[in-house]
Amino acid sequence: MSESKPFSISKQVVYEAYLKVKANKGAAGVDGESVEEFEKNLKGNLYRIWNRLVSGSYFPPPVRAVEIPKPGGRGTRVLGVPTVADRIAQTVVKMYLEPEVEPIFHPDSYGYRPGRSALAAVGICRKRCWKTGWVIDLDVHKFFDTIPHSLVLRAVSRHTNLKWILLYTERWLQAPLQLGDGTLQTRDQGSPQGSAVSPLLANLFMHYAFDMWMQREFPAVPFERYCDDVVVHCVSEQQAQYVLAAITKRLAEVGLEVNPEKTHIVYCWDGHRRGSYEPRQFNFLGYTFRARLAKNRKTGETFLSFLPAVSDEAGKAMRRQIRGWRLHLRSGHTLGGMAREVNQVVRGWISYYGRYYPSWLQFTLRRINEYLVRWALRKYKKLRRHPRRARRFLANVARREPTLFVHWCNGARPLAG
């Protein structure tokens, strides 16, 4: 049957794409169909996707627009939620296209790439801040909303001779957004965050728009890029100003705009750099880079080093979630039951924000202990109106069961004082 179709697409790839979509979970699209409902007629639904893809008759439905708040209360960001079937179709294209473009990507591109991570970008950024005293903290204004479709398609065409990939990529770029009131918003630029193929297309676009241009024009100037989050390292303020002006001009040439309010030239002040320049800190991928106390492992002496630690915005978001758990009101629950629920989230926080300067994360994690003390005050009559006893009780539990709460294993055990 596939020989009579204009395009050749493996049914096995369609099935593997479904498995990836299922593993990623995600919300329903405009049709309201969840992954579980899609699976009720799995064989028929997957065949329908494959048949439309190979025949050239696949047209993506509108993408459901969902507004999520930005960190720090700075407005909202629009995410696009495709239907389950559309996510599978997009993943098929990604599985064909990604092996062709991944080998050509710049080594300092870290976003949404196999074998690379945000933590790796933070680590490299830390080392380079030690070597060079200035960084450009670059913010691209509404990146995902303003990507030019023509340049994305031109970049895709350079790396595949499969016409169906170009055909469906163009249709996905042009698929309308369905807003909360049901109206459809047409698009002639941009690629909404939330789709399976959008990060790959964004990386491919930025590969030519920024990475290769930097390598050609400023080969001695290192940078880290995680999709549209970029840090550029310079040896002087003059060089940083010159490079930033050139980057601003370059991005304008490819239809993007540098956000002047959020883009800064930052001085990496530490114990060895004594200049009086401002600003002296910047945020990158949930971490704040600034001067912090460090200890020399050989001599034990402390000194000021330019280091990353969990950002204030990330800390506030974690504390807001801790408050939302309302642990102190769960007098009907056991510590073990609460630990099983809390540990799932806290383990992820520690895995990411505890990689660099973990002691800074402990200030936030200790808030959990405060709520557990209040829980003990409400649950046990002998502890009521005796907060010191409640703290001692929790500290004794931590001594007997040090692994009960995952943050207890990472330096945030309750104190008996």
C-alpha positions in Angstrom: 0.0 0.0 0.0 2.8 2.4 0.8 4.3 2.0 -2.7 1.2 3.8 -4.1 1.6 6.8 -1.8 3.7 9.9 -2.8 5.8 9.8 0.3 7.6 7.0 2.1 7.3 7.1 5.9 7.9 4.1 8.1 5.0 2.8 10.2 7.5 1.8 12.8 8.6 5.4 13.2 5.0 6.5 13.7 4.6 4.0 16.4 7.9 5.0 18.1 6.8 8.7 17.9 3.6 7.7 19.7 5.7 6.1 22.5 7.7 9.3 22.9 4.6 11.4 23.1 3.1 9.0 25.6 6.2 9.2 27.8 6.2 13.0 27.7 2.5 13.0 28.7 1.1 16.6 28.2 -2.3 18.2 28.1 -5.0 17.7 25.5 -5.2 20.0 22.5 -8.2 21.8 20.9 -10.0 18.5 20.4 -9.9 17.8 24.2 -8.5 14.3 23.5 -6.0 13.0 26.1 -3.3 10.3 25.5 -5.5 7.8 27.3 -8.5 8.6 25.0 -6.3 8.4 22.0 -5.2 4.9 23.0 -8.8 3.6 23.0 -8.5 3.3 19.2 -4.7 3.2 19.1 -4.3 1.1 15.9 -6.8 3.1 14.0 -5.6 6.5 15.1 -1.9 5.7 14.3 -2.9 4.3 10.9 -4.9 7.5 10.2 -1.8 9.6 11.0 0.5 7.5 8.9 -1.9 7.4 6.0 -2.4 11.1 5.9 1.4 11.8 6.2 2.3 9.5 3.3 -0.4 10.8 1.1 0.4 14.4 1.6 -3.1 15.1 3.0 -2.1 15.8 6.6 -3.2 19.2 7.8 -2.5 20.2 11.4 -5.4 21.4 13.5 -5.2 24.7 15.4 -2.9 24.9 18.3 -4.5 25.6 21.7 -3.0 28.7 23.3 -2.3 28.5 27.0 -0.9 31.5 28.9 1.5 30.7 31.8 3.0 33.3 34.1 6.6 34.3 33.7 8.9 34.1 36.7 8.8 37.1 39.0 5.4 38.2 37.9 6.6 39.7 34.6 3.5 39.1 32.5 2.7 35.8 30.7 4.1 33.5 28.1 1.9 31.8 25.5 2.4 28.1 25.0 1.0 26.2 22.1 -0.6 22.8 22.9 -1.1 20.7 19.8 -3.4 17.7 19.8 -2.0 14.3 20.7 -2.2 13.2 17.0 -0.4 16.4 15.9 2.3 15.8 18.5 2.9 12.4 17.1 3.0 13.7 13.5 5.5 16.4 14.6 7.6 13.8 16.4 7.8 11.8 13.2 9.3 14.7 11.4 11.7 15.4 14.2 12.9 11.8 14.2 13.7 12.0 10.5 15.2 15.5 10.6 17.1 15.5 13.9 19.8 13.0 12.8 20.6 15.1 9.8 21.0 18.4 11.6 22.4 17.4 15.1 25.9 16.7 13.8 26.3 20.2 12.4 25.2 22.1 15.5 27.7 24.3 17.4 29.3 22.7 20.5 28.1 25.6 22.6 24.4 25.1 21.7 22.9 23.2 24.6 19.1 23.6 24.4 16.8 20.6 23.5 19.7 18.5 22.2 20.3 14.8 23.0 23.2 14.3 25.4 23.3 18.0 26.4 21.6 19.9 29.2 21.1 23.2 30.9 23.3 22.2 33.8 26.2 21.6 31.3 25.7 25.1 30.0 25.7 26.5 33.5 29.0 24.7 34.3 30.8 25.9 31.1 29.5 29.4 31.8 30.9 29.3 35.3 34.4 28.3 34.1 34.5 31.0 31.4 33.4 33.7 33.9 36.6 32.8 35.8 38.7 33.4 32.7 37.1 36.5 31.3 35.8 39.5 33.3 32.8 40.6 31.2 29.7 38.9 29.9 26.8 40.0 27.6 23.6 38.7 29.1 21.6 38.6 25.9 17.8 38.6 25.8 16.0 38.2 22.4 12.6 40.0 22.4 9.7 37.5 21.9 12.0 35.0 20.1 9.4 32.2 19.6 6.8 34.7 18.4 9.0 36.4 15.8 11.0 33.7 14.0 10.7 34.3 10.3 9.1 31.4 8.6 11.0 31.9 5.3 14.4 31.6 7.0 13.3 28.5 9.0 12.2 26.8 5.8 15.4 27.8 4.0 17.4 26.3 6.9 15.4 23.0 6.8 15.8 22.7 3.0 19.6 22.7 3.4 19.5 19.5 5.4 16.9 17.3 3.8 15.7 16.3 0.4 12.5 14.8 1.7 9.7 17.1 0.4 7.2 16.0 2.9 9.3 17.3 5.8 9.3 20.8 4.2 5.6 20.5 3.3 4.5 19.7 6.9 7.0 22.0 8.5 5.4 24.9 6.6 1.9 23.8 7.5 2.9 23.6 11.2 4.4 27.1 11.1 1.2 28.5 9.6 -1.2 26.6 11.9 -3.4 29.1 13.7 -3.5 29.5 17.5 -6.9 29.0 19.1 -7.3 31.5 22.0 -9.2 31.0 25.2 -12.4 32.5 23.8 -12.3 30.1 20.8 -11.1 32.7 18.2 -8.4 31.7 15.8 -5.2 33.8 15.4 -3.4 33.4 12.1 0.4 33.4 12.1 2.8 34.6 9.5 5.8 34.4 11.8 6.9 32.6 15.0 6.7 29.0 16.2 4.8 28.6 19.5 6.6 26.9 22.4 5.1 23.6 23.4 5.2 21.7 20.1 7.4 18.7 19.5 9.2 20.1 16.5 9.4 23.8 17.5 12.6 23.5 19.6 14.5 21.7 16.8 13.4 24.3 14.2 14.4 27.1 16.6 17.8 25.5 17.1 18.3 25.2 13.4 17.3 28.8 12.8 19.7 30.1 15.5 22.5 27.9 14.3 22.6 30.0 11.1 21.3 33.3 12.6 23.7 33.3 15.6 26.0 30.4 16.2 27.7 30.2 12.8 27.8 34.0 12.5 29.6 34.3 15.9 32.0 31.6 14.8 32.7 33.4 11.6 32.8 37.0 12.9 34.1 36.5 16.5 35.9 33.1 16.6 37.8 34.1 19.8 34.6 35.1 21.7 33.0 32.1 23.5 29.3 31.8 24.3 26.7 29.5 25.7 23.3 29.3 24.0 20.3 27.4 25.3 17.7 28.0 22.6 17.3 31.8 22.9 19.1 32.2 26.3 22.6 33.4 25.4 25.7 34.4 27.4 28.7 35.9 25.6 32.1 36.2 27.3 34.4 39.1 26.6 37.8 40.3 27.9 36.9 44.0 28.3 34.0 46.3 28.5 35.0 47.8 25.2 34.9 44.4 23.5 31.6 43.6 25.0 30.1 46.9 23.7 31.4 46.3 20.2 30.2 42.6 20.1 26.8 43.6 21.5 26.3 46.2 18.8 27.3 43.7 16.1 24.9 41.1 17.5 22.1 43.6 17.7 22.7 44.4 14.0 22.9 40.8 13.0 19.7 39.7 14.7 17.9 42.6 13.1 19.0 41.3 9.7 17.3 38.0 10.4 14.1 39.4 11.8 14.9 39.4 15.5 15.2 42.1 18.1 17.5 42.4 21.1 15.5 43.5 24.2 17.4 46.6 25.5 15.7 46.4 28.9 16.8 42.9 29.6 20.1 42.8 27.8 23.1 43.8 30.0 26.9 44.0 29.9 27.9 42.5 33.3 31.2 42.8 35.2 32.2 39.5 36.7 33.4 41.0 40.0 35.2 38.8 42.4 38.1 38.8 44.9 40.7 39.4 42.2 38.7 41.9 40.0 38.5 45.2 41.9 36.8 47.4 39.3 33.7 49.4 40.4 31.6 48.6 37.4 27.9 47.7 37.5 25.9 45.4 37.2 27.8 42.6 38.8 25.4 39.7 38.4 23.2 38.0 35.9 20.7 35.2 35.6 21.1 32.2 33.3 18.9 29.1 33.2 17.6 29.4 36.8 20.9 30.3 38.3 22.2 33.7 39.5 25.9 34.3 38.8 27.6 36.7 41.2 30.5 37.0 43.7 30.2 34.4 46.5 32.4 33.0 49.3 34.3 29.9 48.3 36.9 27.8 50.1 40.3 26.8 48.8 40.4 23.0 49.1 44.1 22.9 49.7 44.6 25.7 52.2 41.1 26.0 53.7 41.1 29.7 53.1 38.0 31.5 52.0 37.9 33.9 49.0 35.4 35.6 46.7 34.7 33.8 43.5 32.2 34.4 40.7 29.8 31.5 41.1 26.3 30.4 40.2 23.6 29.5 42.7 19.8 29.0 42.6 18.3 32.3 41.5 16.0 34.4 43.7 13.1 33.8 41.2 13.6 30.1 41.3 13.8 30.2 45.1 10.6 32.2 45.3 8.8 29.7 43.0 9.9 26.8 45.2 8.8 28.5 48.4 5.5 29.3 46.8 5.0 25.6 46.0 6.1 24.6 49.5 3.4 26.9 51.0 0.9 25.5 48.6 1.4 22.0 50.0 0.0 23.2 53.4 1.8 20.5 55.2 1.1 22.1 58.6 -2.6 21.5 58.1 -2.3 17.7 57.3 -2.7 16.5 60.8 -4.4 13.4 59.5 -1.4 12.4 57.5 1.8 10.6 58.6 5.3 11.8 58.0 5.9 8.9 55.7 2.9 9.7 53.5 3.9 13.4 53.2 7.5 12.4 52.5 6.5 10.3 49.5 4.6 13.2 48.0 7.1 15.9 48.8 10.2 13.9 47.8 9.0 13.5 44.2 9.3 17.3 43.7 12.2 18.1 46.0 14.4 15.4 44.4 14.0 17.3 41.1 14.9 20.6 42.7 18.0 19.1 44.3 19.0 17.4 41.1 19.0 20.7 39.2 19.5 23.6 41.6 21.7 21.6 43.9 24.4 21.0 41.3 26.2 24.4 41.9 26.5 26.1 45.3 24.0 23.7 47.0 24.2 25.5 50.4 22.2 28.3 48.9 19.4 25.9 48.0 19.3 24.7 51.6 17.8 28.0 52.8 14.7 27.2 50.8 14.6 23.5 51.6 14.7 24.3 55.3 11.3 25.9 54.9 9.8 22.4 54.6 11.1 21.6 58.1 9.3 24.7 59.5 6.0 23.4 58.1 6.7 20.0 59.5 7.3 21.5 63.0 3.9 23.2 62.7 2.4 19.9 61.6 3.8 18.2 64.8 2.4 21.1 66.9 -1.1 20.4 65.5 -0.9 16.6 65.5 0.4 15.8 68.9 -1.2 17.1 72.1 1.9 16.9 74.1 3.7 19.2 71.7 1.0 21.9 71.4 2.2 25.3 72.5 5.8 23.8 72.8 7.6 24.7 69.5 11.0 23.7 71.0 9.7 20.3 71.8 8.3 20.0 68.3 11.7 20.9 66.8 13.4 18.3 69.0 10.8 15.7 68.0 11.5 16.3 64.3 15.2 16.3 64.8 15.0 12.9 66.6 12.9 11.5 63.7 15.6 12.8 61.3 18.3 11.0 63.3 16.4 7.7 63.3 15.3 8.0 59.7 17.8 10.3 58.0 16.5 9.3 54.5 12.8 9.8 55.1 12.8 13.2 53.4 15.2 13.6 50.5 16.2 17.1 51.6 17.4 15.7 54.9 20.0 13.7 53.0 21.3 16.9 51.3 22.3 19.1 54.3 18.9 20.4 55.3 18.1 18.3 58.3 16.0 19.8 61.1 17.8 21.3 64.1 16.8 20.6 67.7 17.3 24.1 69.0 
